[in-house]
Amino acid sequence: MDRKSHMDTFGAVALIVFALHLAFNQVVIKVTNGGFGPVFAAGLRSAGAVVVLLIWMRLRGIPLAVPRAAVPSGILVGLLFGTEFMILFTALDFTTVSRASVIFYSMPVWLAVASHFLMPGDRMTGRRALGLVMAMAGVAAALLDRSDVTASLTGDLMALTAAMCWAAIALCVKVTPLSQVPPANQLIFQVAVSAPLMLAVAFWTGDLMRDPQPIHFAGLAFQTVAVASLGFLAWFWLMSIYPASAVASFSFLSPVFAVILGWLLLGEHVSLRVWMALLLVAGGIWLINRRPRAAQVPQKVAGTR
């Protein structure tokens, strides 16, 4: 498809479906943790994604070679990716999908703060500052809510740390030579570096297997193929067609869908304070990513979760 200057119906529907897809993945991670240790599952997911991506790149004739200058930043991004998902998978062992998603998808908040200080062309505006305050208030409300006995502050804080790792990845891609590397190669760096890291950590800490059943293997396969490899490539494809800010503005839907799915599919208790936190975070993310149409310019980003 040709590059478009604005969001159309196809793009909007595709991004809504993709946000629902990512939200469902949070539920799948929670379920898969019932059969595998969280760090081990994250490592297996990345290892499987390497295979899927290599096959896809071979079929599409995409070379693996990258500029030498981009290798150090590619390794750094891979280490951050591994750290992010070791923490996120473990967080979902401690806390609920609803709470983890509200906190984890606050990533644009931390990226906006870092970009304001580190990227002169991405300064804070009044609208973005309002979104920042709203989203941070939502995260604080979620962290302070202790009404759910199945959740823990440890899991909530781990989800927050994972969100900051994700923001660090996005920032690294923006400001390093990795920004000149094609999306598929960026993704290969992330999964290829993270897989051995997570598998090594899994063997040294925690359990590997937890009585895995067919549903747990199915969940792992879904994460490997539909999210960590082809799913992320679909996001990059949408980014190549539509303005980056227009695509990013749909990111507020993922935590909304995740809270609803956690409530519907897992029977999670969602307190009024968490619903309020969700509205604050989602509204804040929308304001942070919403830009005047004249300011919409193509740009590369690090991807999504």
Buried (B, 14 or more C-beta within 10 A) or exposed (E): EEEEEEBEEEBEEBBEEBBBBBBBBBBBBBBBBBBBBBBBBBBBBBBBBBEBBBEBBEEEEBEEEBEEEBBEBBBBBBBBBBBBBBBBBBBBBBBBBBBBBBBBBBBBBBBBBBBBEEEEEBEBBEEBBBBBBBBBBBBEBBBEBEEBEEBBEEBBBBBBBBBBBBBBBBBBBBBBBBBEBBBBBBBBBBBBBBBBBBBEBBEEEBEBEBEBEEEBEBBBBBBBBBBBBBBBBBBBEBBBBBBBBBBBBBBBBBBBBBBBBBBEBBEBBBBEBBBBBBBBBBBBBBBBBBBEEEEBEEBBBBBBB
